[in-house]
């Protein structure tokens, strides 16, 4: 929980840098755009998986354990 809050805090600062950092070189500006746009997308994937953690766990259990019990091919 603390880690998620810290990541939100850092992403907020990355987005706020668009308004506070005006005298950047071209490389620094492109890095700012790259990181400020990619980090929220990457973290949203983490949030989505943490919310669906029980469903993902159940899916993996069904694919590995229960499917083997139903379709156990001895020739493989």
PDB file of N, CA, C and O in Angstrom:
ATOM      1  N   UNK A   1       0.827  -1.192   0.000  1.00  0.00           N
ATOM      2  CA  UNK A   1       0.000   0.000   0.000  1.00  0.00           C
ATOM      3  C   UNK A   1       0.874   1.261   0.000  1.00  0.00           C
ATOM      4  O   UNK A   1       0.609   2.219  -0.726  1.00  0.00           O
ATOM      5  N   UNK A   2       1.923   1.234   0.833  1.00  0.00           N
ATOM      6  CA  UNK A   2       2.823   2.383   0.875  1.00  0.00           C
ATOM      7  C   UNK A   2       3.536   2.564  -0.458  1.00  0.00           C
ATOM      8  O   UNK A   2       3.724   3.687  -0.925  1.00  0.00           O
ATOM      9  N   UNK A   3       3.933   1.443  -1.067  1.00  0.00           N
ATOM     10  CA  UNK A   3       4.638   1.524  -2.355  1.00  0.00           C
ATOM     11  C   UNK A   3       3.754   2.126  -3.434  1.00  0.00           C
ATOM     12  O   UNK A   3       4.223   2.922  -4.248  1.00  0.00           O
ATOM     13  N   UNK A   4       2.472   1.752  -3.450  1.00  0.00           N
ATOM     14  CA  UNK A   4       1.564   2.320  -4.446  1.00  0.00           C
ATOM     15  C   UNK A   4       1.414   3.822  -4.250  1.00  0.00           C
ATOM     16  O   UNK A   4       1.418   4.578  -5.222  1.00  0.00           O
ATOM     17  N   UNK A   5       1.284   4.259  -3.009  1.00  0.00           N
ATOM     18  CA  UNK A   5       1.185   5.690  -2.731  1.00  0.00           C
ATOM     19  C   UNK A   5       2.436   6.437  -3.156  1.00  0.00           C
ATOM     20  O   UNK A   5       2.357   7.541  -3.694  1.00  0.00           O
ATOM     21  N   UNK A   6       3.586   5.834  -2.913  1.00  0.00           N
ATOM     22  CA  UNK A   6       4.845   6.456  -3.314  1.00  0.00           C
ATOM     23  C   UNK A   6       4.947   6.560  -4.836  1.00  0.00           C
ATOM     24  O   UNK A   6       5.429   7.565  -5.358  1.00  0.00           O
ATOM     25  N   UNK A   7       4.501   5.539  -5.537  1.00  0.00           N
ATOM     26  CA  UNK A   7       4.545   5.577  -7.004  1.00  0.00           C
ATOM     27  C   UNK A   7       3.597   6.640  -7.541  1.00  0.00           C
ATOM     28  O   UNK A   7       3.947   7.359  -8.476  1.00  0.00           O
ATOM     29  N   UNK A   8       2.385   6.753  -6.955  1.00  0.00           N
ATOM     30  CA  UNK A   8       1.468   7.830  -7.355  1.00  0.00           C
ATOM     31  C   UNK A   8       2.112   9.195  -7.125  1.00  0.00           C
ATOM     32  O   UNK A   8       1.986  10.096  -7.955  1.00  0.00           O
ATOM     33  N   UNK A   9       2.793   9.339  -6.006  1.00  0.00           N
ATOM     34  CA  UNK A   9       3.460  10.594  -5.661  1.00  0.00           C
ATOM     35  C   UNK A   9       4.525  10.941  -6.704  1.00  0.00           C
ATOM     36  O   UNK A   9       4.604  12.086  -7.148  1.00  0.00           O
ATOM     37  N   UNK A  10       5.335   9.972  -7.095  1.00  0.00           N
ATOM     38  CA  UNK A  10       6.389  10.220  -8.078  1.00  0.00           C
ATOM     39  C   UNK A  10       5.823  10.496  -9.467  1.00  0.00           C
ATOM     40  O   UNK A  10       6.361  11.323 -10.203  1.00  0.00           O
ATOM     41  N   UNK A  11       4.741   9.808  -9.829  1.00  0.00           N
ATOM     42  CA  UNK A  11       4.110  10.072 -11.127  1.00  0.00           C
ATOM     43  C   UNK A  11       3.522  11.474 -11.149  1.00  0.00           C
ATOM     44  O   UNK A  11       3.574  12.154 -12.173  1.00  0.00           O
ATOM     45  N   UNK A  12       2.961  11.913 -10.020  1.00  0.00           N
ATOM     46  CA  UNK A  12       2.450  13.283  -9.942  1.00  0.00           C
ATOM     47  C   UNK A  12       3.571  14.288 -10.186  1.00  0.00           C
ATOM     48  O   UNK A  12       3.376  15.271 -10.901  1.00  0.00           O
ATOM     49  N   UNK A  13       4.738  14.051  -9.599  1.00  0.00           N
ATOM     50  CA  UNK A  13       5.862  14.960  -9.810  1.00  0.00           C
ATOM     51  C   UNK A  13       6.348  14.929 -11.259  1.00  0.00           C
ATOM     52  O   UNK A  13       6.767  15.958 -11.789  1.00  0.00           O
ATOM     53  N   UNK A  14       6.299  13.775 -11.898  1.00  0.00           N
ATOM     54  CA  UNK A  14       6.677  13.719 -13.311  1.00  0.00           C
ATOM     55  C   UNK A  14       5.724  14.545 -14.162  1.00  0.00           C
ATOM     56  O   UNK A  14       6.155  15.243 -15.080  1.00  0.00           O
ATOM     57  N   UNK A  15       4.438  14.470 -13.863  1.00  0.00           N
ATOM     58  CA  UNK A  15       3.467  15.249 -14.630  1.00  0.00           C
ATOM     59  C   UNK A  15       3.566  16.738 -14.303  1.00  0.00           C
ATOM     60  O   UNK A  15       3.354  17.579 -15.177  1.00  0.00           O
ATOM     61  N   UNK A  16       3.883  17.068 -13.060  1.00  0.00           N
ATOM     62  CA  UNK A  16       4.042  18.471 -12.680  1.00  0.00           C
ATOM     63  C   UNK A  16       5.283  19.092 -13.314  1.00  0.00           C
ATOM     64  O   UNK A  16       5.368  20.314 -13.440  1.00  0.00           O
ATOM     65  N   UNK A  17       6.235  18.269 -13.709  1.00  0.00           N
ATOM     66  CA  UNK A  17       7.459  18.787 -14.330  1.00  0.00           C
ATOM     67  C   UNK A  17       7.174  19.467 -15.662  1.00  0.00           C
ATOM     68  O   UNK A  17       7.966  20.300 -16.105  1.00  0.00           O
ATOM     69  N   UNK A  18       6.059  19.130 -16.313  1.00  0.00           N
ATOM     70  CA  UNK A  18       5.697  19.822 -17.555  1.00  0.00           C
ATOM     71  C   UNK A  18       5.489  21.314 -17.313  1.00  0.00           C
ATOM     72  O   UNK A  18       5.764  22.128 -18.194  1.00  0.00           O
ATOM     73  N   UNK A  19       5.010  21.675 -16.132  1.00  0.00           N
ATOM     74  CA  UNK A  19       4.702  23.073 -15.829  1.00  0.00           C
ATOM     75  C   UNK A  19       5.846  23.788 -15.132  1.00  0.00           C
ATOM     76  O   UNK A  19       5.930  25.015 -15.195  1.00  0.00           O
ATOM     77  N   UNK A  20       6.739  23.045 -14.461  1.00  0.00           N
ATOM     78  CA  UNK A  20       7.788  23.701 -13.687  1.00  0.00           C
ATOM     79  C   UNK A  20       9.135  23.731 -14.399  1.00  0.00           C
ATOM     80  O   UNK A  20       9.921  24.652 -14.173  1.00  0.00           O
ATOM     81  N   UNK A  21       9.421  22.762 -15.243  1.00  0.00           N
ATOM     82  CA  UNK A  21      10.717  22.683 -15.920  1.00  0.00           C
ATOM     83  C   UNK A  21      10.578  23.236 -17.332  1.00  0.00           C
ATOM     84  O   UNK A  21      10.100  22.549 -18.236  1.00  0.00           O
ATOM     85  N   UNK A  22      10.998  24.477 -17.509  1.00  0.00           N
ATOM     86  CA  UNK A  22      10.819  25.120 -18.813  1.00  0.00           C
ATOM     87  C   UNK A  22      12.116  25.213 -19.615  1.00  0.00           C
ATOM     88  O   UNK A  22      12.073  25.204 -20.845  1.00  0.00           O
ATOM     89  N   UNK A  23      13.254  25.302 -18.955  1.00  0.00           N
ATOM     90  CA  UNK A  23      14.532  25.476 -19.666  1.00  0.00           C
ATOM     91  C   UNK A  23      15.255  24.143 -19.797  1.00  0.00           C
ATOM     92  O   UNK A  23      16.303  23.940 -19.184  1.00  0.00           O
ATOM     93  N   UNK A  24      14.701  23.239 -20.589  1.00  0.00           N
ATOM     94  CA  UNK A  24      15.308  21.926 -20.773  1.00  0.00           C
ATOM     95  C   UNK A  24      15.900  21.821 -22.173  1.00  0.00           C
ATOM     96  O   UNK A  24      15.433  22.461 -23.115  1.00  0.00           O
ATOM     97  N   UNK A  25      16.934  21.003 -22.285  1.00  0.00           N
ATOM     98  CA  UNK A  25      17.475  20.732 -23.613  1.00  0.00           C
ATOM     99  C   UNK A  25      16.499  19.823 -24.357  1.00  0.00           C
ATOM    100  O   UNK A  25      15.525  19.331 -23.786  1.00  0.00           O
ATOM    101  N   UNK A  26      16.779  19.614 -25.632  1.00  0.00           N
ATOM    102  CA  UNK A  26      15.878  18.785 -26.435  1.00  0.00           C
ATOM    103  C   UNK A  26      15.853  17.343 -25.924  1.00  0.00           C
ATOM    104  O   UNK A  26      14.795  16.715 -25.885  1.00  0.00           O
ATOM    105  N   UNK A  27      17.014  16.820 -25.533  1.00  0.00           N
ATOM    106  CA  UNK A  27      17.080  15.452 -25.004  1.00  0.00           C
ATOM    107  C   UNK A  27      16.348  15.354 -23.670  1.00  0.00           C
ATOM    108  O   UNK A  27      15.616  14.390 -23.442  1.00  0.00           O
ATOM    109  N   UNK A  28      16.530  16.326 -22.792  1.00  0.00           N
ATOM    110  CA  UNK A  28      15.834  16.305 -21.505  1.00  0.00           C
ATOM    111  C   UNK A  28      14.329  16.405 -21.693  1.00  0.00           C
ATOM    112  O   UNK A  28      13.561  15.752 -20.987  1.00  0.00           O
ATOM    113  N   UNK A  29      13.912  17.224 -22.646  1.00  0.00           N
ATOM    114  CA  UNK A  29      12.485  17.376 -22.906  1.00  0.00           C
ATOM    115  C   UNK A  29      11.886  16.089 -23.470  1.00  0.00           C
ATOM    116  O   UNK A  29      10.775  15.710 -23.101  1.00  0.00           O
ATOM    117  N   UNK A  30      12.615  15.418 -24.360  1.00  0.00           N
ATOM    118  CA  UNK A  30      12.091  14.161 -24.900  1.00  0.00           C
ATOM    119  C   UNK A  30      12.050  13.082 -23.822  1.00  0.00           C
ATOM    120  O   UNK A  30      11.131  12.263 -23.808  1.00  0.00           O
ATOM    121  N   UNK A  31      13.035  13.067 -22.917  1.00  0.00           N
ATOM    122  CA  UNK A  31      12.994  12.125 -21.793  1.00  0.00           C
ATOM    123  C   UNK A  31      11.824  12.420 -20.870  1.00  0.00           C
ATOM    124  O   UNK A  31      11.175  11.500 -20.372  1.00  0.00           O
ATOM    125  N   UNK A  32      11.553  13.686 -20.640  1.00  0.00           N
ATOM    126  CA  UNK A  32      10.417  14.069 -19.802  1.00  0.00           C
ATOM    127  C   UNK A  32       9.111  13.571 -20.407  1.00  0.00           C
ATOM    128  O   UNK A  32       8.267  13.018 -19.702  1.00  0.00           O
ATOM    129  N   UNK A  33       8.949  13.765 -21.692  1.00  0.00           N
ATOM    130  CA  UNK A  33       7.720  13.302 -22.358  1.00  0.00           C
ATOM    131  C   UNK A  33       7.630  11.782 -22.309  1.00  0.00           C
ATOM    132  O   UNK A  33       6.570  11.224 -22.027  1.00  0.00           O
ATOM    133  N   UNK A  34       8.740  11.123 -22.584  1.00  0.00           N
ATOM    134  CA  UNK A  34       8.757   9.660 -22.588  1.00  0.00           C
ATOM    135  C   UNK A  34       8.380   9.091 -21.224  1.00  0.00           C
ATOM    136  O   UNK A  34       7.509   8.225 -21.135  1.00  0.00           O
ATOM    137  N   UNK A  35       9.020   9.564 -20.171  1.00  0.00           N
ATOM    138  CA  UNK A  35       8.770   9.013 -18.840  1.00  0.00           C
ATOM    139  C   UNK A  35       7.417   9.437 -18.286  1.00  0.00           C
ATOM    140  O   UNK A  35       6.733   8.639 -17.645  1.00  0.00           O
ATOM    141  N   UNK A  36       7.026  10.674 -18.524  1.00  0.00           N
ATOM    142  CA  UNK A  36       5.756  11.153 -17.977  1.00  0.00           C
ATOM    143  C   UNK A  36       4.560  10.487 -18.645  1.00  0.00           C
ATOM    144  O   UNK A  36       3.482  10.424 -18.053  1.00  0.00           O
ATOM    145  N   UNK A  37       4.727   9.994 -19.854  1.00  0.00           N
ATOM    146  CA  UNK A  37       3.626   9.285 -20.513  1.00  0.00           C
ATOM    147  C   UNK A  37       3.680   7.779 -20.291  1.00  0.00           C
ATOM    148  O   UNK A  37       2.637   7.128 -20.228  1.00  0.00           O
ATOM    149  N   UNK A  38       4.872   7.222 -20.173  1.00  0.00           N
ATOM    150  CA  UNK A  38       4.961   5.763 -20.047  1.00  0.00           C
ATOM    151  C   UNK A  38       4.744   5.273 -18.623  1.00  0.00           C
ATOM    152  O   UNK A  38       4.141   4.217 -18.434  1.00  0.00           O
ATOM    153  N   UNK A  39       5.209   5.997 -17.621  1.00  0.00           N
ATOM    154  CA  UNK A  39       5.059   5.519 -16.249  1.00  0.00           C
ATOM    155  C   UNK A  39       3.605   5.379 -15.802  1.00  0.00           C
ATOM    156  O   UNK A  39       3.279   4.373 -15.172  1.00  0.00           O
ATOM    157  N   UNK A  40       2.714   6.326 -16.089  1.00  0.00           N
ATOM    158  CA  UNK A  40       1.307   6.086 -15.707  1.00  0.00           C
ATOM    159  C   UNK A  40       0.696   4.878 -16.403  1.00  0.00           C
ATOM    160  O   UNK A  40      -0.109   4.162 -15.807  1.00  0.00           O
ATOM    161  N   UNK A  41       1.069   4.643 -17.658  1.00  0.00           N
ATOM    162  CA  UNK A  41       0.525   3.472 -18.357  1.00  0.00           C
ATOM    163  C   UNK A  41       1.056   2.180 -17.758  1.00  0.00           C
ATOM    164  O   UNK A  41       0.302   1.224 -17.575  1.00  0.00           O
ATOM    165  N   UNK A  42       2.346   2.144 -17.451  1.00  0.00           N
ATOM    166  CA  UNK A  42       2.916   0.943 -16.844  1.00  0.00           C
ATOM    167  C   UNK A  42       2.327   0.686 -15.467  1.00  0.00           C
ATOM    168  O   UNK A  42       2.041  -0.459 -15.118  1.00  0.00           O
ATOM    169  N   UNK A  43       2.147   1.729 -14.691  1.00  0.00           N
ATOM    170  CA  UNK A  43       1.609   1.539 -13.349  1.00  0.00           C
ATOM    171  C   UNK A  43       0.134   1.178 -13.393  1.00  0.00           C
ATOM    172  O   UNK A  43      -0.344   0.467 -12.509  1.00  0.00           O
ATOM    173  N   UNK A  44      -0.601   1.647 -14.395  1.00  0.00           N
ATOM    174  CA  UNK A  44      -2.013   1.261 -14.498  1.00  0.00           C
ATOM    175  C   UNK A  44      -2.138  -0.234 -14.763  1.00  0.00           C
ATOM    176  O   UNK A  44      -3.109  -0.853 -14.327  1.00  0.00           O
ATOM    177  N   UNK A  45      -1.175  -0.830 -15.469  1.00  0.00           N
ATOM    178  CA  UNK A  45      -1.176  -2.279 -15.664  1.00  0.00           C
ATOM    179  C   UNK A  45      -0.985  -2.991 -14.329  1.00  0.00           C
ATOM    180  O   UNK A  45      -1.634  -4.005 -14.071  1.00  0.00           O
ATOM    181  N   UNK A  46      -0.107  -2.472 -13.485  1.00  0.00           N
ATOM    182  CA  UNK A  46       0.112  -3.043 -12.152  1.00  0.00           C
ATOM    183  C   UNK A  46      -1.148  -2.934 -11.299  1.00  0.00           C
ATOM    184  O   UNK A  46      -1.505  -3.880 -10.597  1.00  0.00           O
ATOM    185  N   UNK A  47      -1.817  -1.798 -11.356  1.00  0.00           N
ATOM    186  CA  UNK A  47      -3.051  -1.610 -10.592  1.00  0.00           C
ATOM    187  C   UNK A  47      -4.125  -2.573 -11.081  1.00  0.00           C
ATOM    188  O   UNK A  47      -4.838  -3.168 -10.274  1.00  0.00           O
ATOM    189  N   UNK A  48      -4.245  -2.730 -12.389  1.00  0.00           N
ATOM    190  CA  UNK A  48      -5.247  -3.640 -12.941  1.00  0.00           C
ATOM    191  C   UNK A  48      -4.983  -5.075 -12.493  1.00  0.00           C
ATOM    192  O   UNK A  48      -5.916  -5.781 -12.110  1.00  0.00           O
ATOM    193  N   UNK A  49      -3.733  -5.514 -12.537  1.00  0.00           N
ATOM    194  CA  UNK A  49      -3.418  -6.877 -12.118  1.00  0.00           C
ATOM    195  C   UNK A  49      -3.608  -7.076 -10.621  1.00  0.00           C
ATOM    196  O   UNK A  49      -4.019  -8.155 -10.195  1.00  0.00           O
ATOM    197  N   UNK A  50      -3.322  -6.068  -9.821  1.00  0.00           N
ATOM    198  CA  UNK A  50      -3.525  -6.226  -8.381  1.00  0.00           C
ATOM    199  C   UNK A  50      -5.007  -6.304  -8.038  1.00  0.00           C
ATOM    200  O   UNK A  50      -5.380  -6.972  -7.074  1.00  0.00           O
ATOM    201  N   UNK A  51      -5.851  -5.636  -8.807  1.00  0.00           N
ATOM    202  CA  UNK A  51      -7.294  -5.739  -8.572  1.00  0.00           C
ATOM    203  C   UNK A  51      -7.850  -7.081  -9.039  1.00  0.00           C
ATOM    204  O   UNK A  51      -8.832  -7.571  -8.481  1.00  0.00           O
ATOM    205  N   UNK A  52      -7.239  -7.672 -10.047  1.00  0.00           N
ATOM    206  CA  UNK A  52      -7.706  -8.946 -10.589  1.00  0.00           C
ATOM    207  C   UNK A  52      -6.869 -10.124 -10.095  1.00  0.00           C
ATOM    208  O   UNK A  52      -6.887 -11.191 -10.709  1.00  0.00           O
ATOM    209  N   UNK A  53      -6.148  -9.950  -9.012  1.00  0.00           N
ATOM    210  CA  UNK A  53      -5.206 -10.958  -8.549  1.00  0.00           C
ATOM    211  C   UNK A  53      -5.893 -12.291  -8.238  1.00  0.00           C
ATOM    212  O   UNK A  53      -5.366 -13.346  -8.593  1.00  0.00           O
ATOM    213  N   UNK A  54      -7.038 -12.266  -7.594  1.00  0.00           N
ATOM    214  CA  UNK A  54      -7.730 -13.513  -7.270  1.00  0.00           C
ATOM    215  C   UNK A  54      -8.235 -14.215  -8.522  1.00  0.00           C
ATOM    216  O   UNK A  54      -8.180 -15.442  -8.611  1.00  0.00           O
ATOM    217  N   UNK A  55      -8.726 -13.448  -9.489  1.00  0.00           N
ATOM    218  CA  UNK A  55      -9.190 -14.058 -10.738  1.00  0.00           C
ATOM    219  C   UNK A  55      -8.028 -14.655 -11.527  1.00  0.00           C
ATOM    220  O   UNK A  55      -8.165 -15.729 -12.113  1.00  0.00           O
ATOM    221  N   UNK A  56      -6.899 -13.976 -11.545  1.00  0.00           N
ATOM    222  CA  UNK A  56      -5.727 -14.496 -12.245  1.00  0.00           C
ATOM    223  C   UNK A  56      -5.230 -15.760 -11.555  1.00  0.00           C
ATOM    224  O   UNK A  56      -4.854 -16.726 -12.219  1.00  0.00           O
ATOM    225  N   UNK A  57      -5.226 -15.755 -10.228  1.00  0.00           N
ATOM    226  CA  UNK A  57      -4.798 -16.937  -9.486  1.00  0.00           C
ATOM    227  C   UNK A  57      -5.716 -18.124  -9.776  1.00  0.00           C
ATOM    228  O   UNK A  57      -5.239 -19.242  -9.971  1.00  0.00           O
ATOM    229  N   UNK A  58      -7.027 -17.891  -9.805  1.00  0.00           N
ATOM    230  CA  UNK A  58      -7.986 -18.953 -10.104  1.00  0.00           C
ATOM    231  C   UNK A  58      -7.819 -19.452 -11.541  1.00  0.00           C
ATOM    232  O   UNK A  58      -7.906 -20.654 -11.791  1.00  0.00           O
ATOM    233  N   UNK A  59      -7.581 -18.547 -12.475  1.00  0.00           N
ATOM    234  CA  UNK A  59      -7.360 -18.938 -13.865  1.00  0.00           C
ATOM    235  C   UNK A  59      -6.118 -19.808 -13.999  1.00  0.00           C
ATOM    236  O   UNK A  59      -6.152 -20.828 -14.687  1.00  0.00           O
ATOM    237  N   UNK A  60      -5.030 -19.424 -13.358  1.00  0.00           N
ATOM    238  CA  UNK A  60      -3.805 -20.214 -13.433  1.00  0.00           C
ATOM    239  C   UNK A  60      -3.994 -21.578 -12.782  1.00  0.00           C
ATOM    240  O   UNK A  60      -3.455 -22.571 -13.269  1.00  0.00           O
ATOM    241  N   UNK A  61      -4.744 -21.642 -11.699  1.00  0.00           N
ATOM    242  CA  UNK A  61      -5.041 -22.926 -11.058  1.00  0.00           C
ATOM    243  C   UNK A  61      -5.848 -23.813 -11.998  1.00  0.00           C
ATOM    244  O   UNK A  61      -5.559 -25.002 -12.136  1.00  0.00           O
ATOM    245  N   UNK A  62      -6.859 -23.237 -12.642  1.00  0.00           N
ATOM    246  CA  UNK A  62      -7.676 -24.013 -13.572  1.00  0.00           C
ATOM    247  C   UNK A  62      -6.865 -24.512 -14.758  1.00  0.00           C
ATOM    248  O   UNK A  62      -7.063 -25.639 -15.212  1.00  0.00           O
ATOM    249  N   UNK A  63      -5.957 -23.693 -15.262  1.00  0.00           N
ATOM    250  CA  UNK A  63      -5.161 -24.089 -16.419  1.00  0.00           C
ATOM    251  C   UNK A  63      -4.120 -25.148 -16.079  1.00  0.00           C
ATOM    252  O   UNK A  63      -3.792 -25.978 -16.928  1.00  0.00           O
ATOM    253  N   UNK A  64      -3.606 -25.139 -14.885  1.00  0.00           N
ATOM    254  CA  UNK A  64      -2.532 -26.071 -14.549  1.00  0.00           C
ATOM    255  C   UNK A  64      -3.027 -27.329 -13.857  1.00  0.00           C
ATOM    256  O   UNK A  64      -2.654 -28.431 -14.258  1.00  0.00           O
ATOM    257  N   UNK A  65      -3.844 -27.199 -12.843  1.00  0.00           N
ATOM    258  CA  UNK A  65      -4.219 -28.355 -12.030  1.00  0.00           C
ATOM    259  C   UNK A  65      -5.484 -29.021 -12.539  1.00  0.00           C
ATOM    260  O   UNK A  65      -5.487 -30.222 -12.810  1.00  0.00           O
ATOM    261  N   UNK A  66      -6.547 -28.264 -12.670  1.00  0.00           N
ATOM    262  CA  UNK A  66      -7.823 -28.872 -13.027  1.00  0.00           C
ATOM    263  C   UNK A  66      -7.852 -29.352 -14.471  1.00  0.00           C
ATOM    264  O   UNK A  66      -8.473 -30.373 -14.769  1.00  0.00           O
ATOM    265  N   UNK A  67      -7.193 -28.637 -15.366  1.00  0.00           N
ATOM    266  CA  UNK A  67      -7.170 -29.066 -16.761  1.00  0.00           C
ATOM    267  C   UNK A  67      -6.373 -30.358 -16.926  1.00  0.00           C
ATOM    268  O   UNK A  67      -6.720 -31.205 -17.749  1.00  0.00           O
ATOM    269  N   UNK A  68      -5.313 -30.508 -16.147  1.00  0.00           N
ATOM    270  CA  UNK A  68      -4.532 -31.743 -16.195  1.00  0.00           C
ATOM    271  C   UNK A  68      -5.352 -32.914 -15.678  1.00  0.00           C
ATOM    272  O   UNK A  68      -5.217 -34.026 -16.190  1.00  0.00           O
ATOM    273  N   UNK A  69      -6.189 -32.697 -14.687  1.00  0.00           N
ATOM    274  CA  UNK A  69      -7.016 -33.781 -14.154  1.00  0.00           C
ATOM    275  C   UNK A  69      -8.047 -34.237 -15.180  1.00  0.00           C
ATOM    276  O   UNK A  69      -8.402 -35.416 -15.213  1.00  0.00           O
ATOM    277  N   UNK A  70      -8.526 -33.335 -16.006  1.00  0.00           N
ATOM    278  CA  UNK A  70      -9.547 -33.680 -17.001  1.00  0.00           C
ATOM    279  C   UNK A  70      -8.909 -34.233 -18.269  1.00  0.00           C
ATOM    280  O   UNK A  70      -9.372 -35.236 -18.812  1.00  0.00           O
ATOM    281  N   UNK A  71      -7.862 -33.592 -18.735  1.00  0.00           N
ATOM    282  CA  UNK A  71      -7.223 -33.963 -20.006  1.00  0.00           C
ATOM    283  C   UNK A  71      -5.793 -34.429 -19.746  1.00  0.00           C
ATOM    284  O   UNK A  71      -4.839 -33.725 -20.077  1.00  0.00           O
ATOM    285  N   UNK A  72      -5.648 -35.584 -19.171  1.00  0.00           N
ATOM    286  CA  UNK A  72      -4.313 -36.111 -18.894  1.00  0.00           C
ATOM    287  C   UNK A  72      -3.932 -37.083 -20.007  1.00  0.00           C
ATOM    288  O   UNK A  72      -4.381 -38.229 -20.026  1.00  0.00           O
ATOM    289  N   UNK A  73      -3.111 -36.617 -20.920  1.00  0.00           N
ATOM    290  CA  UNK A  73      -2.684 -37.429 -22.053  1.00  0.00           C
ATOM    291  C   UNK A  73      -1.398 -38.164 -21.675  1.00  0.00           C
ATOM    292  O   UNK A  73      -0.372 -37.531 -21.424  1.00  0.00           O
ATOM    293  N   UNK A  74      -1.449 -39.462 -21.634  1.00  0.00           N
ATOM    294  CA  UNK A  74      -0.290 -40.245 -21.211  1.00  0.00           C
ATOM    295  C   UNK A  74       0.804 -40.299 -22.265  1.00  0.00           C
ATOM    296  O   UNK A  74       1.951 -40.598 -21.935  1.00  0.00           O
ATOM    297  N   UNK A  75       0.486 -40.021 -23.517  1.00  0.00           N
ATOM    298  CA  UNK A  75       1.484 -40.075 -24.585  1.00  0.00           C
ATOM    299  C   UNK A  75       2.389 -38.850 -24.617  1.00  0.00           C
ATOM    300  O   UNK A  75       3.430 -38.873 -25.274  1.00  0.00           O
ATOM    301  N   UNK A  76       2.023 -37.811 -23.940  1.00  0.00           N
ATOM    302  CA  UNK A  76       2.807 -36.572 -23.992  1.00  0.00           C
ATOM    303  C   UNK A  76       3.957 -36.623 -23.041  1.00  0.00           C
ATOM    304  O   UNK A  76       4.726 -35.666 -22.950  1.00  0.00           O
TER     305      UNK A  76
END
